[in-house]
Every structure is written in structure tokens, then in C-alpha cells.
Amino acid sequence: MTVWEIKSPTTLRKGFLPMATTRGDRLFIGLLGAAYINLAFVGLSGKFAEWLTLEQDPSIWISFAISIAALLLVMRKG
């Protein structure tokens, strides 16, 4: 992020987030969101298996893919 900031300084931008953010702000918000998505998935995976009548809990890779998509969305459009 430091090299990126030196190469092209960031400016405040307003996206779908309710405040003007810089590149670093969006990264921090996206990482927090990704962490909460993973924690929620781990906490609810037993219920998902029960609701969908699966033999075992769903793979953690599903939450990883959702987290990456959410992070990219916040970085790009936030």
C-alpha cells in the first residue's frame, strides 16, 4: 500500500459507503467485513448442514470465496 500510495496518491471518494473514504480506509473496512463473514459462516455452518440436510458441514472455502468477493466489491465500488 505504501508503494501504491507513493506511485499514485489517493483522494477521498464517495461510493456506496456512507462516508468519503481513501484506498486504505476501503481496504480496512473490506478486511473487517471479510473477517465477520468468515466468523459468521463458521458459527452457522452446523445450521446450514442441518437446514440443507447435508452429511457434513459445508466447506470453509465457500466463505473464503464470499469474503474475497465482498472485499473486492468494497475496494472497487465502496
PyMOL Python script that loads the backbone (N, CA, C, O; Angstrom):
from pymol import cmd

cmd.read_pdbstr("""\
ATOM      1  N   MET A   1       0.817  -1.178   0.000  1.00  0.00           N
ATOM      2  CA  MET A   1       0.000   0.000   0.000  1.00  0.00           C
ATOM      3  C   MET A   1       0.872   1.257   0.000  1.00  0.00           C
ATOM      4  O   MET A   1       0.499   2.265  -0.600  1.00  0.00           O
ATOM      5  N   THR A   2       2.024   1.207   0.665  1.00  0.00           N
ATOM      6  CA  THR A   2       2.901   2.379   0.701  1.00  0.00           C
ATOM      7  C   THR A   2       3.439   2.699  -0.687  1.00  0.00           C
ATOM      8  O   THR A   2       3.430   3.855  -1.110  1.00  0.00           O
ATOM      9  N   VAL A   3       3.905   1.682  -1.391  1.00  0.00           N
ATOM     10  CA  VAL A   3       4.427   1.892  -2.750  1.00  0.00           C
ATOM     11  C   VAL A   3       3.312   2.390  -3.664  1.00  0.00           C
ATOM     12  O   VAL A   3       3.534   3.288  -4.477  1.00  0.00           O
ATOM     13  N   TRP A   4       2.129   1.822  -3.540  1.00  0.00           N
ATOM     14  CA  TRP A   4       0.984   2.237  -4.341  1.00  0.00           C
ATOM     15  C   TRP A   4       0.627   3.696  -4.046  1.00  0.00           C
ATOM     16  O   TRP A   4       0.301   4.455  -4.959  1.00  0.00           O
ATOM     17  N   GLU A   5       0.690   4.082  -2.781  1.00  0.00           N
ATOM     18  CA  GLU A   5       0.382   5.455  -2.392  1.00  0.00           C
ATOM     19  C   GLU A   5       1.420   6.439  -2.941  1.00  0.00           C
ATOM     20  O   GLU A   5       1.074   7.550  -3.344  1.00  0.00           O
ATOM     21  N   ILE A   6       2.685   6.028  -2.956  1.00  0.00           N
ATOM     22  CA  ILE A   6       3.741   6.894  -3.490  1.00  0.00           C
ATOM     23  C   ILE A   6       3.590   7.039  -5.006  1.00  0.00           C
ATOM     24  O   ILE A   6       3.747   8.133  -5.546  1.00  0.00           O
ATOM     25  N   LYS A   7       3.285   5.936  -5.686  1.00  0.00           N
ATOM     26  CA  LYS A   7       3.123   5.958  -7.144  1.00  0.00           C
ATOM     27  C   LYS A   7       1.915   6.780  -7.577  1.00  0.00           C
ATOM     28  O   LYS A   7       2.011   7.581  -8.506  1.00  0.00           O
ATOM     29  N   SER A   8       0.786   6.587  -6.914  1.00  0.00           N
ATOM     30  CA  SER A   8      -0.428   7.344  -7.266  1.00  0.00           C
ATOM     31  C   SER A   8      -1.160   7.724  -5.980  1.00  0.00           C
ATOM     32  O   SER A   8      -1.891   6.913  -5.411  1.00  0.00           O
ATOM     33  N   PRO A   9      -0.960   8.960  -5.528  1.00  0.00           N
ATOM     34  CA  PRO A   9      -1.615   9.397  -4.288  1.00  0.00           C
ATOM     35  C   PRO A   9      -3.138   9.288  -4.389  1.00  0.00           C
ATOM     36  O   PRO A   9      -3.737   9.551  -5.431  1.00  0.00           O
ATOM     37  N   THR A  10      -3.730   8.895  -3.279  1.00  0.00           N
ATOM     38  CA  THR A  10      -5.175   8.690  -3.250  1.00  0.00           C
ATOM     39  C   THR A  10      -5.916   9.975  -2.896  1.00  0.00           C
ATOM     40  O   THR A  10      -5.363  10.888  -2.282  1.00  0.00           O
ATOM     41  N   THR A  11      -7.159  10.017  -3.292  1.00  0.00           N
ATOM     42  CA  THR A  11      -8.033  11.132  -2.938  1.00  0.00           C
ATOM     43  C   THR A  11      -9.283  10.558  -2.280  1.00  0.00           C
ATOM     44  O   THR A  11      -9.591   9.377  -2.439  1.00  0.00           O
ATOM     45  N   LEU A  12      -9.989  11.391  -1.552  1.00  0.00           N
ATOM     46  CA  LEU A  12     -11.242  10.952  -0.955  1.00  0.00           C
ATOM     47  C   LEU A  12     -12.257  10.682  -2.051  1.00  0.00           C
ATOM     48  O   LEU A  12     -12.357  11.426  -3.026  1.00  0.00           O
ATOM     49  N   ARG A  13     -13.011   9.595  -1.872  1.00  0.00           N
ATOM     50  CA  ARG A  13     -14.002   9.213  -2.865  1.00  0.00           C
ATOM     51  C   ARG A  13     -15.260   8.755  -2.145  1.00  0.00           C
ATOM     52  O   ARG A  13     -15.180   8.129  -1.088  1.00  0.00           O
ATOM     53  N   LYS A  14     -16.405   9.060  -2.703  1.00  0.00           N
ATOM     54  CA  LYS A  14     -17.677   8.639  -2.113  1.00  0.00           C
ATOM     55  C   LYS A  14     -18.295   7.583  -3.005  1.00  0.00           C
ATOM     56  O   LYS A  14     -18.619   7.850  -4.163  1.00  0.00           O
ATOM     57  N   GLY A  15     -18.458   6.383  -2.470  1.00  0.00           N
ATOM     58  CA  GLY A  15     -19.112   5.292  -3.182  1.00  0.00           C
ATOM     59  C   GLY A  15     -20.396   4.937  -2.475  1.00  0.00           C
ATOM     60  O   GLY A  15     -21.137   5.824  -2.053  1.00  0.00           O
ATOM     61  N   PHE A  16     -20.674   3.640  -2.335  1.00  0.00           N
ATOM     62  CA  PHE A  16     -21.894   3.239  -1.643  1.00  0.00           C
ATOM     63  C   PHE A  16     -21.745   3.278  -0.126  1.00  0.00           C
ATOM     64  O   PHE A  16     -22.743   3.201   0.590  1.00  0.00           O
ATOM     65  N   LEU A  17     -20.508   3.396   0.380  1.00  0.00           N
ATOM     66  CA  LEU A  17     -20.316   3.554   1.817  1.00  0.00           C
ATOM     67  C   LEU A  17     -20.820   4.938   2.235  1.00  0.00           C
ATOM     68  O   LEU A  17     -20.752   5.884   1.450  1.00  0.00           O
ATOM     69  N   PRO A  18     -21.322   5.061   3.459  1.00  0.00           N
ATOM     70  CA  PRO A  18     -21.953   6.331   3.848  1.00  0.00           C
ATOM     71  C   PRO A  18     -20.982   7.464   4.178  1.00  0.00           C
ATOM     72  O   PRO A  18     -21.382   8.453   4.792  1.00  0.00           O
ATOM     73  N   MET A  19     -19.729   7.341   3.786  1.00  0.00           N
ATOM     74  CA  MET A  19     -18.733   8.378   4.069  1.00  0.00           C
ATOM     75  C   MET A  19     -17.708   8.404   2.945  1.00  0.00           C
ATOM     76  O   MET A  19     -17.584   7.441   2.188  1.00  0.00           O
ATOM     77  N   ALA A  20     -16.990   9.485   2.839  1.00  0.00           N
ATOM     78  CA  ALA A  20     -15.903   9.569   1.864  1.00  0.00           C
ATOM     79  C   ALA A  20     -14.710   8.795   2.410  1.00  0.00           C
ATOM     80  O   ALA A  20     -14.332   8.977   3.567  1.00  0.00           O
ATOM     81  N   THR A  21     -14.112   7.934   1.589  1.00  0.00           N
ATOM     82  CA  THR A  21     -13.031   7.068   2.046  1.00  0.00           C
ATOM     83  C   THR A  21     -11.839   7.139   1.098  1.00  0.00           C
ATOM     84  O   THR A  21     -11.965   7.497  -0.073  1.00  0.00           O
ATOM     85  N   THR A  22     -10.683   6.785   1.645  1.00  0.00           N
ATOM     86  CA  THR A  22      -9.480   6.637   0.837  1.00  0.00           C
ATOM     87  C   THR A  22      -9.294   5.152   0.533  1.00  0.00           C
ATOM     88  O   THR A  22     -10.062   4.314   1.005  1.00  0.00           O
ATOM     89  N   ARG A  23      -8.290   4.839  -0.243  1.00  0.00           N
ATOM     90  CA  ARG A  23      -7.985   3.463  -0.606  1.00  0.00           C
ATOM     91  C   ARG A  23      -7.721   2.611   0.644  1.00  0.00           C
ATOM     92  O   ARG A  23      -8.209   1.486   0.748  1.00  0.00           O
ATOM     93  N   GLY A  24      -6.952   3.153   1.583  1.00  0.00           N
ATOM     94  CA  GLY A  24      -6.638   2.429   2.816  1.00  0.00           C
ATOM     95  C   GLY A  24      -7.858   2.203   3.689  1.00  0.00           C
ATOM     96  O   GLY A  24      -8.001   1.147   4.304  1.00  0.00           O
ATOM     97  N   ASP A  25      -8.741   3.197   3.743  1.00  0.00           N
ATOM     98  CA  ASP A  25      -9.984   3.043   4.507  1.00  0.00           C
ATOM     99  C   ASP A  25     -10.826   1.907   3.946  1.00  0.00           C
ATOM    100  O   ASP A  25     -11.355   1.086   4.694  1.00  0.00           O
ATOM    101  N   ARG A  26     -10.946   1.867   2.630  1.00  0.00           N
ATOM    102  CA  ARG A  26     -11.743   0.816   1.993  1.00  0.00           C
ATOM    103  C   ARG A  26     -11.124  -0.561   2.217  1.00  0.00           C
ATOM    104  O   ARG A  26     -11.844  -1.542   2.400  1.00  0.00           O
ATOM    105  N   LEU A  27      -9.787  -0.640   2.205  1.00  0.00           N
ATOM    106  CA  LEU A  27      -9.124  -1.917   2.485  1.00  0.00           C
ATOM    107  C   LEU A  27      -9.424  -2.369   3.908  1.00  0.00           C
ATOM    108  O   LEU A  27      -9.743  -3.536   4.131  1.00  0.00           O
ATOM    109  N   PHE A  28      -9.325  -1.467   4.866  1.00  0.00           N
ATOM    110  CA  PHE A  28      -9.581  -1.808   6.260  1.00  0.00           C
ATOM    111  C   PHE A  28     -11.033  -2.252   6.455  1.00  0.00           C
ATOM    112  O   PHE A  28     -11.290  -3.259   7.115  1.00  0.00           O
ATOM    113  N   ILE A  29     -11.976  -1.510   5.888  1.00  0.00           N
ATOM    114  CA  ILE A  29     -13.389  -1.870   6.005  1.00  0.00           C
ATOM    115  C   ILE A  29     -13.657  -3.214   5.331  1.00  0.00           C
ATOM    116  O   ILE A  29     -14.412  -4.032   5.856  1.00  0.00           O
ATOM    117  N   GLY A  30     -13.045  -3.442   4.180  1.00  0.00           N
ATOM    118  CA  GLY A  30     -13.218  -4.712   3.479  1.00  0.00           C
ATOM    119  C   GLY A  30     -12.650  -5.887   4.239  1.00  0.00           C
ATOM    120  O   GLY A  30     -13.254  -6.959   4.259  1.00  0.00           O
ATOM    121  N   LEU A  31     -11.491  -5.710   4.871  1.00  0.00           N
ATOM    122  CA  LEU A  31     -10.898  -6.797   5.663  1.00  0.00           C
ATOM    123  C   LEU A  31     -11.734  -7.110   6.894  1.00  0.00           C
ATOM    124  O   LEU A  31     -11.894  -8.275   7.258  1.00  0.00           O
ATOM    125  N   LEU A  32     -12.266  -6.078   7.536  1.00  0.00           N
ATOM    126  CA  LEU A  32     -13.159  -6.317   8.678  1.00  0.00           C
ATOM    127  C   LEU A  32     -14.404  -7.077   8.238  1.00  0.00           C
ATOM    128  O   LEU A  32     -14.828  -8.023   8.902  1.00  0.00           O
ATOM    129  N   GLY A  33     -14.984  -6.661   7.123  1.00  0.00           N
ATOM    130  CA  GLY A  33     -16.162  -7.355   6.610  1.00  0.00           C
ATOM    131  C   GLY A  33     -15.873  -8.806   6.268  1.00  0.00           C
ATOM    132  O   GLY A  33     -16.684  -9.688   6.551  1.00  0.00           O
ATOM    133  N   ALA A  34     -14.718  -9.056   5.659  1.00  0.00           N
ATOM    134  CA  ALA A  34     -14.336 -10.424   5.313  1.00  0.00           C
ATOM    135  C   ALA A  34     -14.172 -11.282   6.565  1.00  0.00           C
ATOM    136  O   ALA A  34     -14.571 -12.447   6.581  1.00  0.00           O
ATOM    137  N   ALA A  35     -13.592 -10.712   7.602  1.00  0.00           N
ATOM    138  CA  ALA A  35     -13.422 -11.454   8.852  1.00  0.00           C
ATOM    139  C   ALA A  35     -14.779 -11.805   9.461  1.00  0.00           C
ATOM    140  O   ALA A  35     -14.981 -12.928   9.924  1.00  0.00           O
ATOM    141  N   TYR A  36     -15.703 -10.854   9.462  1.00  0.00           N
ATOM    142  CA  TYR A  36     -17.030 -11.123  10.017  1.00  0.00           C
ATOM    143  C   TYR A  36     -17.798 -12.146   9.185  1.00  0.00           C
ATOM    144  O   TYR A  36     -18.535 -12.960   9.742  1.00  0.00           O
ATOM    145  N   ILE A  37     -17.639 -12.119   7.880  1.00  0.00           N
ATOM    146  CA  ILE A  37     -18.296 -13.114   7.025  1.00  0.00           C
ATOM    147  C   ILE A  37     -17.773 -14.509   7.362  1.00  0.00           C
ATOM    148  O   ILE A  37     -18.557 -15.450   7.488  1.00  0.00           O
ATOM    149  N   ASN A  38     -16.452 -14.649   7.508  1.00  0.00           N
ATOM    150  CA  ASN A  38     -15.870 -15.951   7.838  1.00  0.00           C
ATOM    151  C   ASN A  38     -16.319 -16.429   9.212  1.00  0.00           C
ATOM    152  O   ASN A  38     -16.651 -17.603   9.379  1.00  0.00           O
ATOM    153  N   LEU A  39     -16.333 -15.537  10.197  1.00  0.00           N
ATOM    154  CA  LEU A  39     -16.768 -15.927  11.539  1.00  0.00           C
ATOM    155  C   LEU A  39     -18.235 -16.339  11.557  1.00  0.00           C
ATOM    156  O   LEU A  39     -18.601 -17.318  12.208  1.00  0.00           O
ATOM    157  N   ALA A  40     -19.068 -15.600  10.849  1.00  0.00           N
ATOM    158  CA  ALA A  40     -20.490 -15.949  10.787  1.00  0.00           C
ATOM    159  C   ALA A  40     -20.687 -17.302  10.104  1.00  0.00           C
ATOM    160  O   ALA A  40     -21.512 -18.104  10.539  1.00  0.00           O
ATOM    161  N   PHE A  41     -19.938 -17.551   9.048  1.00  0.00           N
ATOM    162  CA  PHE A  41     -20.060 -18.823   8.338  1.00  0.00           C
ATOM    163  C   PHE A  41     -19.641 -19.990   9.226  1.00  0.00           C
ATOM    164  O   PHE A  41     -20.306 -21.025   9.251  1.00  0.00           O
ATOM    165  N   VAL A  42     -18.546 -19.824   9.948  1.00  0.00           N
ATOM    166  CA  VAL A  42     -18.086 -20.895  10.841  1.00  0.00           C
ATOM    167  C   VAL A  42     -19.120 -21.141  11.938  1.00  0.00           C
ATOM    168  O   VAL A  42     -19.392 -22.286  12.299  1.00  0.00           O
ATOM    169  N   GLY A  43     -19.688 -20.063  12.463  1.00  0.00           N
ATOM    170  CA  GLY A  43     -20.688 -20.212  13.511  1.00  0.00           C
ATOM    171  C   GLY A  43     -21.979 -20.842  13.032  1.00  0.00           C
ATOM    172  O   GLY A  43     -22.635 -21.556  13.791  1.00  0.00           O
ATOM    173  N   LEU A  44     -22.355 -20.593  11.792  1.00  0.00           N
ATOM    174  CA  LEU A  44     -23.625 -21.090  11.263  1.00  0.00           C
ATOM    175  C   LEU A  44     -23.491 -22.333  10.396  1.00  0.00           C
ATOM    176  O   LEU A  44     -24.501 -22.835   9.902  1.00  0.00           O
ATOM    177  N   SER A  45     -22.294 -22.844  10.193  1.00  0.00           N
ATOM    178  CA  SER A  45     -22.128 -23.975   9.274  1.00  0.00           C
ATOM    179  C   SER A  45     -22.864 -25.224   9.748  1.00  0.00           C
ATOM    180  O   SER A  45     -23.347 -26.005   8.928  1.00  0.00           O
ATOM    181  N   GLY A  46     -22.953 -25.419  11.050  1.00  0.00           N
ATOM    182  CA  GLY A  46     -23.727 -26.554  11.562  1.00  0.00           C
ATOM    183  C   GLY A  46     -25.201 -26.416  11.232  1.00  0.00           C
ATOM    184  O   GLY A  46     -25.861 -27.393  10.879  1.00  0.00           O
ATOM    185  N   LYS A  47     -25.715 -25.197  11.348  1.00  0.00           N
ATOM    186  CA  LYS A  47     -27.120 -24.950  11.000  1.00  0.00           C
ATOM    187  C   LYS A  47     -27.350 -25.115   9.500  1.00  0.00           C
ATOM    188  O   LYS A  47     -28.382 -25.645   9.087  1.00  0.00           O
ATOM    189  N   PHE A  48     -26.389 -24.662   8.677  1.00  0.00           N
ATOM    190  CA  PHE A  48     -26.513 -24.845   7.227  1.00  0.00           C
ATOM    191  C   PHE A  48     -26.605 -26.328   6.886  1.00  0.00           C
ATOM    192  O   PHE A  48     -27.415 -26.728   6.051  1.00  0.00           O
ATOM    193  N   ALA A  49     -25.775 -27.138   7.534  1.00  0.00           N
ATOM    194  CA  ALA A  49     -25.798 -28.581   7.273  1.00  0.00           C
ATOM    195  C   ALA A  49     -27.142 -29.173   7.679  1.00  0.00           C
ATOM    196  O   ALA A  49     -27.671 -30.058   7.006  1.00  0.00           O
ATOM    197  N   GLU A  50     -27.686 -28.678   8.783  1.00  0.00           N
ATOM    198  CA  GLU A  50     -28.990 -29.174   9.247  1.00  0.00           C
ATOM    199  C   GLU A  50     -30.115 -28.734   8.312  1.00  0.00           C
ATOM    200  O   GLU A  50     -30.970 -29.540   7.945  1.00  0.00           O
ATOM    201  N   TRP A  51     -30.116 -27.454   7.928  1.00  0.00           N
ATOM    202  CA  TRP A  51     -31.178 -26.922   7.068  1.00  0.00           C
ATOM    203  C   TRP A  51     -31.159 -27.557   5.683  1.00  0.00           C
ATOM    204  O   TRP A  51     -32.216 -27.816   5.109  1.00  0.00           O
ATOM    205  N   LEU A  52     -29.980 -27.809   5.146  1.00  0.00           N
ATOM    206  CA  LEU A  52     -29.862 -28.350   3.798  1.00  0.00           C
ATOM    207  C   LEU A  52     -29.721 -29.871   3.785  1.00  0.00           C
ATOM    208  O   LEU A  52     -29.493 -30.469   2.733  1.00  0.00           O
ATOM    209  N   THR A  53     -29.858 -30.491   4.950  1.00  0.00           N
ATOM    210  CA  THR A  53     -29.707 -31.939   5.147  1.00  0.00           C
ATOM    211  C   THR A  53     -28.429 -32.470   4.495  1.00  0.00           C
ATOM    212  O   THR A  53     -28.465 -33.401   3.691  1.00  0.00           O
ATOM    213  N   LEU A  54     -27.314 -31.861   4.856  1.00  0.00           N
ATOM    214  CA  LEU A  54     -26.008 -32.310   4.375  1.00  0.00           C
ATOM    215  C   LEU A  54     -25.422 -33.299   5.368  1.00  0.00           C
ATOM    216  O   LEU A  54     -25.744 -33.252   6.555  1.00  0.00           O
ATOM    217  N   GLU A  55     -24.569 -34.189   4.895  1.00  0.00           N
ATOM    218  CA  GLU A  55     -23.940 -35.174   5.771  1.00  0.00           C
ATOM    219  C   GLU A  55     -22.857 -34.549   6.642  1.00  0.00           C
ATOM    220  O   GLU A  55     -22.614 -35.003   7.760  1.00  0.00           O
ATOM    221  N   GLN A  56     -22.213 -33.513   6.133  1.00  0.00           N
ATOM    222  CA  GLN A  56     -21.169 -32.827   6.899  1.00  0.00           C
ATOM    223  C   GLN A  56     -21.297 -31.328   6.692  1.00  0.00           C
ATOM    224  O   GLN A  56     -22.017 -30.869   5.806  1.00  0.00           O
ATOM    225  N   ASP A  57     -20.586 -30.570   7.526  1.00  0.00           N
ATOM    226  CA  ASP A  57     -20.640 -29.112   7.420  1.00  0.00           C
ATOM    227  C   ASP A  57     -20.090 -28.660   6.072  1.00  0.00           C
ATOM    228  O   ASP A  57     -19.201 -29.307   5.519  1.00  0.00           O
ATOM    229  N   PRO A  58     -20.611 -27.554   5.537  1.00  0.00           N
ATOM    230  CA  PRO A  58     -20.094 -27.045   4.258  1.00  0.00           C
ATOM    231  C   PRO A  58     -18.630 -26.617   4.374  1.00  0.00           C
ATOM    232  O   PRO A  58     -18.153 -26.282   5.458  1.00  0.00           O
ATOM    233  N   SER A  59     -17.944 -26.634   3.267  1.00  0.00           N
ATOM    234  CA  SER A  59     -16.522 -26.300   3.236  1.00  0.00           C
ATOM    235  C   SER A  59     -16.289 -24.826   3.558  1.00  0.00           C
ATOM    236  O   SER A  59     -17.079 -23.960   3.183  1.00  0.00           O
ATOM    237  N   ILE A  60     -15.203 -24.565   4.252  1.00  0.00           N
ATOM    238  CA  ILE A  60     -14.835 -23.198   4.606  1.00  0.00           C
ATOM    239  C   ILE A  60     -14.433 -22.400   3.365  1.00  0.00           C
ATOM    240  O   ILE A  60     -14.405 -21.170   3.410  1.00  0.00           O
ATOM    241  N   TRP A  61     -14.125 -23.074   2.271  1.00  0.00           N
ATOM    242  CA  TRP A  61     -13.750 -22.386   1.032  1.00  0.00           C
ATOM    243  C   TRP A  61     -14.916 -21.569   0.486  1.00  0.00           C
ATOM    244  O   TRP A  61     -14.701 -20.593  -0.233  1.00  0.00           O
ATOM    245  N   ILE A  62     -16.136 -21.949   0.814  1.00  0.00           N
ATOM    246  CA  ILE A  62     -17.304 -21.174   0.378  1.00  0.00           C
ATOM    247  C   ILE A  62     -17.267 -19.792   1.011  1.00  0.00           C
ATOM    248  O   ILE A  62     -17.480 -18.789   0.331  1.00  0.00           O
ATOM    249  N   SER A  63     -16.996 -19.737   2.317  1.00  0.00           N
ATOM    250  CA  SER A  63     -16.932 -18.434   2.984  1.00  0.00           C
ATOM    251  C   SER A  63     -15.725 -17.637   2.516  1.00  0.00           C
ATOM    252  O   SER A  63     -15.772 -16.407   2.478  1.00  0.00           O
ATOM    253  N   PHE A  64     -14.650 -18.321   2.161  1.00  0.00           N
ATOM    254  CA  PHE A  64     -13.477 -17.626   1.632  1.00  0.00           C
ATOM    255  C   PHE A  64     -13.820 -16.918   0.318  1.00  0.00           C
ATOM    256  O   PHE A  64     -13.453 -15.760   0.115  1.00  0.00           O
ATOM    257  N   ALA A  65     -14.519 -17.615  -0.562  1.00  0.00           N
ATOM    258  CA  ALA A  65     -14.902 -17.019  -1.848  1.00  0.00           C
ATOM    259  C   ALA A  65     -15.859 -15.847  -1.651  1.00  0.00           C
ATOM    260  O   ALA A  65     -15.733 -14.826  -2.327  1.00  0.00           O
ATOM    261  N   ILE A  66     -16.811 -15.983  -0.736  1.00  0.00           N
ATOM    262  CA  ILE A  66     -17.746 -14.894  -0.451  1.00  0.00           C
ATOM    263  C   ILE A  66     -16.997 -13.705   0.137  1.00  0.00           C
ATOM    264  O   ILE A  66     -17.290 -12.559  -0.203  1.00  0.00           O
ATOM    265  N   SER A  67     -16.034 -13.967   1.013  1.00  0.00           N
ATOM    266  CA  SER A  67     -15.249 -12.896   1.636  1.00  0.00           C
ATOM    267  C   SER A  67     -14.409 -12.142   0.611  1.00  0.00           C
ATOM    268  O   SER A  67     -14.338 -10.914   0.648  1.00  0.00           O
ATOM    269  N   ILE A  68     -13.780 -12.865  -0.293  1.00  0.00           N
ATOM    270  CA  ILE A  68     -12.980 -12.221  -1.333  1.00  0.00           C
ATOM    271  C   ILE A  68     -13.868 -11.363  -2.229  1.00  0.00           C
ATOM    272  O   ILE A  68     -13.494 -10.250  -2.600  1.00  0.00           O
ATOM    273  N   ALA A  69     -15.039 -11.882  -2.575  1.00  0.00           N
ATOM    274  CA  ALA A  69     -15.970 -11.110  -3.411  1.00  0.00           C
ATOM    275  C   ALA A  69     -16.412  -9.839  -2.691  1.00  0.00           C
ATOM    276  O   ALA A  69     -16.500  -8.777  -3.306  1.00  0.00           O
ATOM    277  N   ALA A  70     -16.689  -9.942  -1.396  1.00  0.00           N
ATOM    278  CA  ALA A  70     -17.104  -8.763  -0.623  1.00  0.00           C
ATOM    279  C   ALA A  70     -15.964  -7.749  -0.526  1.00  0.00           C
ATOM    280  O   ALA A  70     -16.193  -6.545  -0.645  1.00  0.00           O
ATOM    281  N   LEU A  71     -14.744  -8.228  -0.310  1.00  0.00           N
ATOM    282  CA  LEU A  71     -13.584  -7.334  -0.236  1.00  0.00           C
ATOM    283  C   LEU A  71     -13.380  -6.617  -1.557  1.00  0.00           C
ATOM    284  O   LEU A  71     -13.153  -5.407  -1.572  1.00  0.00           O
ATOM    285  N   LEU A  72     -13.457  -7.328  -2.652  1.00  0.00           N
ATOM    286  CA  LEU A  72     -13.290  -6.702  -3.970  1.00  0.00           C
ATOM    287  C   LEU A  72     -14.398  -5.697  -4.253  1.00  0.00           C
ATOM    288  O   LEU A  72     -14.144  -4.652  -4.851  1.00  0.00           O
ATOM    289  N   LEU A  73     -15.618  -5.998  -3.834  1.00  0.00           N
ATOM    290  CA  LEU A  73     -16.716  -5.066  -4.025  1.00  0.00           C
ATOM    291  C   LEU A  73     -16.484  -3.777  -3.252  1.00  0.00           C
ATOM    292  O   LEU A  73     -16.696  -2.689  -3.789  1.00  0.00           O
ATOM    293  N   VAL A  74     -16.054  -3.882  -2.006  1.00  0.00           N
ATOM    294  CA  VAL A  74     -15.796  -2.681  -1.201  1.00  0.00           C
ATOM    295  C   VAL A  74     -14.631  -1.894  -1.772  1.00  0.00           C
ATOM    296  O   VAL A  74     -14.691  -0.666  -1.830  1.00  0.00           O
ATOM    297  N   MET A  75     -13.576  -2.568  -2.193  1.00  0.00           N
ATOM    298  CA  MET A  75     -12.421  -1.865  -2.740  1.00  0.00           C
ATOM    299  C   MET A  75     -12.774  -1.154  -4.056  1.00  0.00           C
ATOM    300  O   MET A  75     -12.291  -0.051  -4.315  1.00  0.00           O
ATOM    301  N   ARG A  76     -13.601  -1.775  -4.871  1.00  0.00           N
ATOM    302  CA  ARG A  76     -13.894  -1.237  -6.193  1.00  0.00           C
ATOM    303  C   ARG A  76     -14.997  -0.169  -6.172  1.00  0.00           C
ATOM    304  O   ARG A  76     -14.858   0.890  -6.782  1.00  0.00           O
ATOM    305  N   LYS A  77     -16.090  -0.462  -5.463  1.00  0.00           N
ATOM    306  CA  LYS A  77     -17.263   0.405  -5.510  1.00  0.00           C
ATOM    307  C   LYS A  77     -17.532   1.169  -4.216  1.00  0.00           C
ATOM    308  O   LYS A  77     -18.402   2.039  -4.184  1.00  0.00           O
ATOM    309  N   GLY A  78     -16.796   0.854  -3.150  1.00  0.00           N
ATOM    310  CA  GLY A  78     -17.041   1.481  -1.848  1.00  0.00           C
ATOM    311  C   GLY A  78     -16.588   2.878  -1.849  1.00  0.00           C
ATOM    312  O   GLY A  78     -16.713   3.568  -0.837  1.00  0.00           O
TER     313      GLY A  78
END
""", "prot")
cmd.dss("prot")
cmd.show_as("cartoon", "prot")
cmd.util.cbc("prot")
cmd.orient("prot")
